[in-house]
Amino acid sequence: MDFMSTFEGSYAGGFYPSGWDFKKIHEITALGPREFGERQPFWHRDFEPQICDDPFGGFETMNARMGYEIFEEVRRSSEEGRPLAFILPVGPMGMYKWAIYFTKRAGIPWRHVHTFNMDEWADGEGNTMERGSGMSFREIMESSFFGPLGDLGVPAAQRHFATRGELPEYSRLLTDVRVKGARLVMVYGVGRSCHIAFWEPQVAAEYGSEQEWRSQTHRLGMQLHPMTIEQSSLISYSSRLTSIPLRANTIGPALFLSADFCIGGADGARGPLNWQAQPIWMTLRYGPDPWVPSSYIPTMAGRLFVTARLGGPLSADAN
């Protein structure tokens, strides 16, 4: 007895993305650590997943590796005398303190860097949270990353946030900086619903073709999937569901699939809670499909760092 044998006529069945192949997901998630890094035909030759392990679960190993990758992009572009563009998340966050550490140790300024935050909580019209809310992504980035970089940091005019006024300009702004020789690097996490940024799986039903889906640059007031709301409830809002906005502004596939290099991280397994293993395995093994936005990640050059427990085996545990 399992999910699929009890799906028909169930109340919960309609909660999950209708385009997901649950039989395939069941087979994928039955794999374990030995199969984790096995290359798939659709993977980019320069895509590399890495399991991060240490005596403490691999969390700081993941953060440090991600932070170093970010710093290396800054160092290399600075030495080469060219601009650099980052698409940045709020979640994961632990890599930022390491990027700050490496930057300050080396004394390399970020004046040539342009940043684009990938998403932000919003209402249906794309209006975003006011400063002072404590959960505005812009506020979090300024206090946790841009501020601590100090005089070495990104000039304020080169920091871009997913607001109603600025998000629609991302495509043009990125084109402008790339024409000047910038490399585009996306830093990301993978959502419980397999979203990248807040580009949700159910959006696939709106488009007549993969090409049309891939052409979308952004969306204001994206309807968030219930799995995303529950994820946020568990990891960011102390289970307080009523504090979470049900919509967000987000970049779309036309932007996140255009990155020259991707730096990903997943650490969603702490204590008895392991919410992120299934989406990581779907990312690696499902194969490119608009219903699974993160399934396109392996088709691009980059490194995906995950903590040890996400590599499996994924077995039931009474707790």
C-alpha positions as CSV (number, residue, x, y, z in Angstrom):
1,M,0.0,0.0,0.0
2,D,1.5,3.4,-1.0
3,F,0.8,6.7,-2.7
4,M,-0.1,5.4,-6.1
5,S,-2.3,2.5,-4.9
6,T,-4.4,5.0,-2.9
7,F,-4.3,7.9,-5.3
8,E,-7.6,7.4,-7.2
9,G,-10.5,9.3,-5.6
10,S,-8.3,10.7,-2.9
11,Y,-8.6,14.3,-1.5
12,A,-4.8,14.8,-1.3
13,G,-4.1,13.6,-4.9
14,G,-5.2,16.9,-6.5
15,F,-2.7,18.8,-4.2
16,Y,0.3,17.6,-6.3
17,P,1.3,18.8,-9.7
18,S,-0.9,17.0,-12.3
19,G,2.0,16.7,-14.8
20,W,4.2,14.7,-12.5
21,D,4.9,11.1,-13.3
22,F,4.6,9.5,-9.9
23,K,5.7,6.0,-11.1
24,K,8.9,7.6,-12.3
25,I,9.4,9.5,-9.1
26,H,8.9,6.4,-7.1
27,E,11.6,4.6,-9.1
28,I,14.0,7.5,-8.9
29,T,13.7,7.9,-5.2
30,A,14.4,4.2,-4.6
31,L,18.0,4.8,-5.6
32,G,20.8,5.5,-3.1
33,P,24.2,7.0,-2.6
34,R,26.1,4.7,-5.0
35,E,23.8,5.9,-7.9
36,F,23.8,9.5,-6.9
37,G,26.6,10.7,-9.2
38,E,25.9,8.4,-12.1
39,R,25.9,10.6,-15.2
40,Q,22.7,10.7,-17.3
41,P,22.4,11.2,-21.0
42,F,20.8,14.6,-20.6
43,W,23.5,16.0,-18.3
44,H,25.8,18.8,-19.5
45,R,29.3,17.6,-19.7
46,D,30.3,20.2,-17.2
47,F,27.5,19.6,-14.7
48,E,28.7,18.0,-11.5
49,P,26.7,17.0,-8.4
50,Q,28.7,16.7,-5.1
51,I,27.7,15.1,-1.8
52,C,29.1,17.1,1.1
53,D,29.9,15.1,4.1
54,D,31.6,15.8,7.4
55,P,31.1,14.8,11.1
56,F,28.3,17.4,11.3
57,G,26.2,16.4,8.4
58,G,28.0,18.3,5.7
59,F,26.2,21.7,6.2
60,E,29.2,23.9,6.6
61,T,31.1,21.9,3.9
62,M,28.3,22.7,1.5
63,N,28.3,26.4,2.6
64,A,32.0,26.8,2.3
65,R,32.2,25.1,-1.2
66,M,29.4,27.3,-2.5
67,G,30.9,30.4,-1.0
68,Y,34.3,29.6,-2.6
69,E,32.7,29.0,-6.0
70,I,31.0,32.4,-5.7
71,F,34.3,34.1,-4.6
72,E,36.2,32.4,-7.4
73,E,33.9,33.8,-10.0
74,V,34.5,37.3,-8.6
75,R,38.2,36.8,-8.4
76,R,38.6,35.4,-11.9
77,S,36.4,38.1,-13.5
78,S,38.3,40.8,-11.6
79,E,41.6,39.5,-12.9
80,E,40.3,39.3,-16.4
81,G,39.0,42.8,-16.3
82,R,35.4,41.9,-17.3
83,P,32.0,42.4,-15.6
84,L,30.2,39.6,-13.8
85,A,26.5,39.1,-13.3
86,F,25.0,37.0,-10.5
87,I,21.4,35.7,-10.2
88,L,21.1,35.3,-6.4
89,P,18.7,33.5,-4.0
90,V,17.5,34.0,-0.5
91,G,17.7,30.3,0.4
92,P,20.1,28.8,0.8
93,M,22.0,31.5,2.7
94,G,24.9,29.9,4.5
95,M,27.3,30.4,1.5
96,Y,27.2,34.2,1.7
97,K,29.2,34.3,5.0
98,W,31.9,32.3,3.3
99,A,31.9,34.4,0.2
100,I,32.3,37.4,2.4
101,Y,35.1,35.7,4.3
102,F,37.1,34.8,1.2
103,T,36.5,38.2,-0.3
104,K,37.8,40.0,2.8
105,R,40.8,37.7,3.1
106,A,41.8,38.4,-0.5
107,G,40.7,42.1,-0.5
108,I,39.1,41.8,-3.9
109,P,36.3,44.4,-4.5
110,W,33.0,43.5,-6.2
111,R,32.7,46.8,-8.1
112,H,32.5,45.0,-11.4
113,V,29.7,42.8,-10.2
114,H,26.0,43.2,-11.0
115,T,23.5,41.2,-8.9
116,F,19.9,40.2,-9.7
117,N,17.8,38.7,-6.9
118,M,15.7,35.9,-8.4
119,D,12.5,36.4,-6.5
120,E,10.6,38.3,-3.8
121,W,7.3,37.8,-1.8
122,A,4.5,39.8,-3.5
123,D,0.8,40.3,-3.8
124,G,-1.3,39.6,-7.0
125,E,-0.2,42.8,-8.6
126,G,3.5,42.3,-7.9
127,N,3.7,44.8,-5.0
128,T,6.4,43.6,-2.6
129,M,6.9,43.7,1.2
130,E,7.7,47.0,2.9
131,R,11.1,47.5,4.5
132,G,10.9,46.7,8.2
133,S,8.9,43.5,7.7
134,G,11.9,41.4,8.6
135,M,11.2,38.9,5.8
136,S,11.6,41.1,2.7
137,F,14.3,39.4,0.6
138,R,15.8,42.7,-0.2
139,E,16.1,43.5,3.4
140,I,17.6,40.1,4.2
141,M,20.2,40.4,1.4
142,E,21.2,43.9,2.5
143,S,21.7,42.9,6.2
144,S,23.2,39.4,5.6
145,F,25.3,40.0,2.5
146,F,25.7,43.4,0.8
147,G,26.1,45.2,4.1
148,P,28.8,42.9,5.6
149,L,30.8,43.1,2.3
150,G,31.4,46.8,3.3
151,D,33.6,48.9,1.0
152,L,34.4,45.8,-1.1
153,G,30.8,45.3,-2.0
154,V,28.6,45.6,-5.0
155,P,27.7,49.3,-5.8
156,A,24.1,50.0,-4.8
157,A,23.2,50.9,-8.4
158,Q,24.3,47.5,-9.6
159,R,22.1,45.6,-7.1
160,H,18.7,44.6,-8.6
161,F,15.7,43.2,-6.7
162,A,12.6,41.5,-8.0
163,T,10.2,44.4,-7.5
164,R,7.2,45.3,-9.6
165,G,9.2,48.1,-11.3
166,E,12.6,46.4,-11.7
167,L,11.9,42.7,-12.4
168,P,10.4,43.4,-15.9
169,E,13.7,45.2,-16.7
170,Y,15.9,42.2,-15.8
171,S,16.1,40.8,-19.3
172,R,17.2,44.1,-20.8
173,L,19.7,44.8,-18.0
174,L,21.2,41.4,-18.3
175,T,21.5,41.7,-22.0
176,D,23.3,45.1,-21.6
177,V,25.9,43.7,-19.1
178,R,26.5,40.5,-21.1
179,V,27.1,42.6,-24.3
180,K,30.0,44.1,-22.3
181,G,31.5,40.7,-21.8
182,A,29.8,39.6,-18.5
183,R,29.5,36.0,-17.6
184,L,26.1,35.1,-16.0
185,V,26.3,32.9,-12.9
186,M,23.2,31.6,-11.2
187,V,23.2,30.6,-7.5
188,Y,20.2,28.6,-6.5
189,G,18.4,26.2,-4.3
190,V,15.7,23.6,-5.2
191,G,12.2,23.9,-3.8
192,R,10.1,21.1,-2.5
193,S,7.9,21.5,-5.6
194,C,11.1,21.4,-7.7
195,H,10.8,25.1,-8.4
196,I,13.8,27.3,-9.4
197,A,13.4,30.7,-7.9
198,F,9.6,30.8,-7.5
199,W,8.9,29.4,-11.0
200,E,6.3,26.7,-10.0
201,P,5.5,23.4,-11.7
202,Q,1.8,24.0,-12.3
203,V,2.7,26.9,-14.7
204,A,3.6,24.3,-17.3
205,A,-0.1,23.7,-18.0
206,E,-0.4,27.3,-19.3
207,Y,1.8,26.9,-22.3
208,G,1.3,25.0,-25.5
209,S,4.9,24.0,-26.0
210,E,8.2,23.7,-24.2
211,Q,9.6,26.5,-26.4
212,E,6.8,28.9,-25.2
213,W,7.5,27.9,-21.6
214,R,11.2,28.5,-22.0
215,S,10.6,32.0,-23.4
216,Q,9.1,33.4,-20.2
217,T,11.4,36.0,-18.6
218,H,9.5,36.6,-15.4
219,R,6.2,36.7,-13.6
220,L,4.7,39.3,-11.2
221,G,2.5,37.8,-8.5
222,M,3.2,34.1,-9.3
223,Q,0.7,31.8,-7.6
224,L,2.8,29.7,-5.3
225,H,2.2,25.9,-5.1
226,P,0.9,24.6,-1.8
227,M,4.1,22.5,-1.5
228,T,6.1,25.8,-1.5
229,I,3.9,27.3,1.2
230,E,4.3,24.2,3.4
231,Q,8.1,24.3,2.8
232,S,8.2,27.9,3.8
233,S,6.1,27.2,6.8
234,L,8.4,24.5,8.1
235,I,11.8,26.1,7.4
236,S,11.3,29.9,7.6
237,Y,8.1,30.8,9.4
238,S,8.1,28.5,12.5
239,S,5.1,26.7,11.1
240,R,3.0,29.9,11.1
241,L,1.1,29.4,7.9
242,T,-0.9,32.6,8.1
243,S,2.2,34.8,7.9
244,I,3.3,33.5,4.5
245,P,2.3,35.4,1.3
246,L,0.7,33.1,-1.3
247,R,2.3,34.9,-4.3
248,A,5.7,36.1,-5.3
249,N,7.6,37.8,-8.1
250,T,10.1,35.6,-9.9
251,I,12.4,35.2,-12.8
252,G,11.4,32.7,-15.4
253,P,13.1,30.0,-17.6
254,A,14.3,32.5,-20.2
255,L,16.6,33.9,-17.5
256,F,17.5,31.0,-15.3
257,L,18.2,28.7,-18.3
258,S,20.5,31.3,-19.9
259,A,23.2,31.1,-17.1
260,D,26.7,30.3,-18.2
261,F,27.4,28.5,-14.9
262,C,25.2,27.5,-12.0
263,I,26.1,27.1,-8.3
264,G,23.5,25.1,-6.4
265,G,23.0,24.0,-2.8
266,A,20.6,21.8,-0.9
267,D,20.7,21.1,2.8
268,G,17.1,20.3,3.6
269,A,17.7,17.4,6.0
270,R,18.0,18.3,9.7
271,G,17.0,16.1,12.6
272,P,14.1,13.9,11.6
273,L,13.0,16.3,8.8
274,N,14.2,15.5,5.3
275,W,12.1,17.6,2.9
276,Q,14.6,18.0,0.1
277,A,15.8,14.6,-0.9
278,Q,13.0,13.8,-3.3
279,P,13.3,17.1,-5.3
280,I,17.1,16.6,-5.5
281,W,16.7,13.2,-7.0
282,M,14.0,14.5,-9.3
283,T,16.4,17.2,-10.4
284,L,19.1,14.7,-11.2
285,R,17.1,11.9,-12.8
286,Y,13.7,13.0,-14.0
287,G,14.9,14.4,-17.3
288,P,14.1,17.9,-18.7
289,D,10.4,18.6,-18.3
290,P,8.5,22.0,-17.7
291,W,6.5,20.3,-15.0
292,V,9.7,19.8,-13.0
293,P,11.6,23.2,-13.4
294,S,14.7,22.0,-11.6
295,S,15.1,19.1,-14.0
296,Y,16.8,21.5,-16.4
297,I,19.6,22.2,-14.0
298,P,21.7,19.2,-15.1
299,T,21.5,20.4,-18.7
300,M,23.7,23.4,-17.7
301,A,27.3,23.7,-16.6
302,G,27.7,24.0,-12.9
303,R,28.1,22.3,-9.5
304,L,25.3,21.2,-7.2
305,F,26.4,20.7,-3.6
306,V,24.1,18.6,-1.4
307,T,24.4,17.4,2.2
308,A,25.0,13.8,2.8
309,R,21.5,12.6,3.9
310,L,19.9,13.9,0.6
311,G,21.9,11.3,-1.3
312,G,19.8,8.5,0.3
313,P,18.7,5.9,0.9
314,L,15.2,7.4,1.3
315,S,13.5,5.1,3.7
316,A,10.6,5.6,6.1
317,D,11.3,6.3,9.7
318,A,8.9,6.4,12.7
319,N,9.7,9.4,14.9
